[in-house]
Amino acid sequence: MIGLVAAALLAAAPADRPQVELWRLDCGSIEVDLGDFSDTGLYAGQKRTLAASCYLVRNGDRYLLWDTGMDRALAGKPKNSDGEELKRSIVQQLASIGLKSSDVDFVGISHYHYDHTGQLPDFPSATLLEGKADWAVIRTWPKAEPRYRHWLTGGGKFEEVEGDKDVFGDGTAVMLNLPGHTEGHHALLVKLASGPVLLSGDEYHFHENRDVGGVPSFNTDRADTLASHDRFEKLARNIGARVIIQHEPRDIAKLPPFPKSAQ
C-alpha cells in the first residue's frame, strides 16, 4: 500500500491544484545555553540566539498557520531577562497582507513547547491540529493549559493527529509524524510549484546539530528521535526538499523575506 507522503507527492498534477504559497513569519527569538542541546556534552559552555519562526501556508482560499512562536505579551518590548524577544505579533504581520485571525482555517502545532505555542490563543476560530501523543501530555500539564484552554474546554475544534496528516487533502501540506523531541512531535512538508519544503519543527535546532544527528537532553525519547532523524533525512534526500530548520536563521533565510512568499 502506498504511504501517505508518497501518495501526496504523486497526487494530482499542479495544474489541478489551487495555488500554494508559503510565508515565513517572525515569531520571536530566544537566547539559549546550548549545553542542553546535546546529551553527549557536545556544546558545553556555548550560547546562541535561536529564532522562533512560524509559517503561513495558503492553499487557494484556505490557510494553515504552522506553529505560533513566542507569547504575544512580548511584542514590541525590549528583550527580557530570559533573552526572549518578539518584534511583532502574528496578527499584526497577517494584517500587513490583508488577513485577519479568523481567516486562518487550521493551526498546526509541531509540539507543545512554549516557543511554538505562544500566540495560539489568538486563533480561536481555527481547527487545531496536534499530535495525539502530545495531547495526552497537554491534558495533564498545567503549564500548557493557558495556551490550550479554548480547545481543552470545548470552545474550539481540534484534531488529535495520529501518524501523518494531509491537511488540505491534496498533498500540498502534510504533517509528518516524527516523535522523539516530544511524544507526538511533527514536522511539515509543503509542496510548492518550485519544489517541496520541509519545515523541521524541532527535529533539529541548528545546522551543527543536524550535521551530527544530535539529540538534546530534554527530548522525550532518544531512540524515537534517532528513528525520526533517519526518516527526515531520507525523505529530504529522496524528494529533493529544501530543509528549513525552524530555529536556524541561516535556514529561514532560504525563504523570501516577509511579506513576500515562496511559491
N, C-alpha and C positions, 0 to 999 in steps of 0.2 A: 504493500500500500504506500502511495506517495505521501511524504511528510508534509506538514502544514507549510513550512518555509519553502520547500521545493514547489509545492502547488502554487504558492503565492507568486514565486518567480516565473512560473510557467503560465500564469493566468492570462486573461485577455490581453491582447496587444495594446500598446499605449494609446492608439487611436480610439479604442473602445472605452477608455477610462476618462474620468474628469481630470482637469488639470490639477497637478500636485505641486505644492510649494512648501519650502521649509525655511523658517526664520530662526535664527539664533537670538535668544533674549539674554540680557544681562540680569542675572538674578542674584548677584552679590559676590562677595569674596570673603575668604577667611584665612587667617594666618595659623599655621599648624606646626606642631612638633612632629617631625617625620619618624621619630623613634617608634611610634605605634603602627606605622605603615609597613612594617616587616616583622614577622615572627621569628626571623633569624638574625636580628640585630644589625641589618644592613645599613640603616640610616641613622644610627645613634648620634645624637647631638646636632642633627641637621634641622633646619626650619625652612618653610616655604609658604608662599601665598598661593592658595588654590582658588580657582574660580568656582562659583556655584551656579552653573549655567542651566537654563531650561530652554525649551524649544516649542515652536508652534508649527503644526502641520495642517495645511489646507488641502482638502480633497473635494473639489467642486465648491459647494456651498456649506460643507461641514468642516469643523475644526477640532483638532486634537491638541491639547496642551500637554507636553511631556515634562513632568516634574515642575515644582513651583518654588524652588530656591529658598532664600532666607526670609525671615519674618518681615512683613510689610512695615512693622513698627520701626525698623532700622532705616527706612527710606529717607534719603536726603540729609541724614545726620552724620556727624563725624564718626570715624572708625571707633568702635567701642573698646573696652578694656580686654575683651576676648579676641580682638583682631578681626571683628566682623564688620562688614560694610555693605550697604545697598544704596546705589545711587538713585534708582527709580523703581517703583513697583511695576509688577507685570501689567496691572490695569492701566497705569499711565503709559506704558510702552504700547499696549494694544490700541489705546486711544489715538496714538500718532499714526496708525494705519487704518483708522476708521472703524475699529471694533470695540465692542463692549464685553464685559464679563459674560453676559448672557448669550453672546454669540458662540461661546465655546461649548461644543456638544459633549466632548469627552475630556476628562483629565486622567492621563495615565501616569502612575507613580512607579518609579523604578524600585523604590523601597522606602520604608517608613522613617528614615533618619531625618532630623530636623532641618538640615540644609537642603533637603529635597521636597519638603512638605510645608515650608513656612508660610506660603501665601495660598494654601489650599482653601481656607475658609472664604476667600474672595470669589469662589466659583461654585456657589450653592446650587445652581441650576444644571450643572454638568453631571453626566454619569461618571462616577469614579471607578477606575479600573486599577486593581492592585492584586498582586499575587495572593492566592488563597492562604498559603502558609504564613504570609505576613499578616493577614487579617486575624489569624489566631493569636498573634502577639499583640496587635493593636487593641483588641477587645479587652485585654487584661493588663495593659501597660499604661499607668496613669500619665506619664509624660506625653504620650501620643494623643490622649483623649481630647484636649482642647482643639487640636487641629482637625480631628476627625469627628467631632461631636455631632455635626449636622447630619452625617451619614450614619453614625452609630445609633442615633436616636430616631431614625426613620424619616428624617427631613429631606433626604436626597436619595437618588438612585445610585446603586453601586453594584459592581460585579466582582466576585472573587475569581480571579483568573487562575485556572489550573492548567499548567502546560503553556503552550504558545497561544496567542490571541491575535487573530486578524481583525483589526479594529474596524475598518470600513467595509470588510467583506470582499475586497477586490485585490488584496495583496500589496497595497501601497504602503501600509503601516502595520507591522507585525511585532507585537510584544513577544520577546524571546525568553523562555524560561531558563534562567542561569542562576540557580541557587548557590549559596555559599557565603556571599557577603552578608546577606540576611537569609532567612528561611525561604522567602518567596521572591527573591530578587529577580528583576527582569531588565533586559536591555531592549532597545527599539530599533528595528530595521525599517528604513524609509526608502521606498523605491521611487526615485525621481527619473525624469526623462534623461537626465545627464548621467545617471548611474545610481547604484544603491549606496546608501549612507547608513553606517552602524553607529548609533548613539549608545555609549557604553553603560549608562547608569554608573554604578561603582564597581564594575568588573575590574577596572584599573583606575588609578588616581592620577598618574603622571607617566611620562614616557619611560623613565628608568624602571619603574615598577612593572610596566608591561614587558620591557626587554628581558627581564629575568623571571617573568611569571610569578612575581612575588605575592605573598599572602599577608595582609595586615593581621596583627594580633587580635583585633576586635572582630574579625569575621566569625560568623556563627559555626562554620564547618569547613575545615581545611580540605578534606577530600572532595567535597562538593565544589569548593572554589576551584581546585585544580581541574576537575572534570569540566567545569564551566569555561575555564580558560581554554581548554582544548577545543570545545565546541566553538567558542567565539573565534579563535584563530583559524580554524579550518573553514568556517563559514566565510569569514572575511576574505580569506585567500581564494576559496573556490568561486565566489561570486564577484570578486574584484571590488569589494566595498571600500569606500572612503571611511576610515575609522575616526570617530570623534570621541576622545576620552573627555568626559564632560567636566572634569576638574582641571584639565590641562589647557592653559591659554594658548599654547602652540598649536593644539589641535582645533580649538574653537576658531582660530584664525583661518582655518581651511574653508570656512563658510563665509559668505558675504556679510559685511557689517550691517547691522540693523539700521534702517528699515528695509534694506534690500533683502531679497530672498534667493535661495537656491532653488532651481527648477530642473 
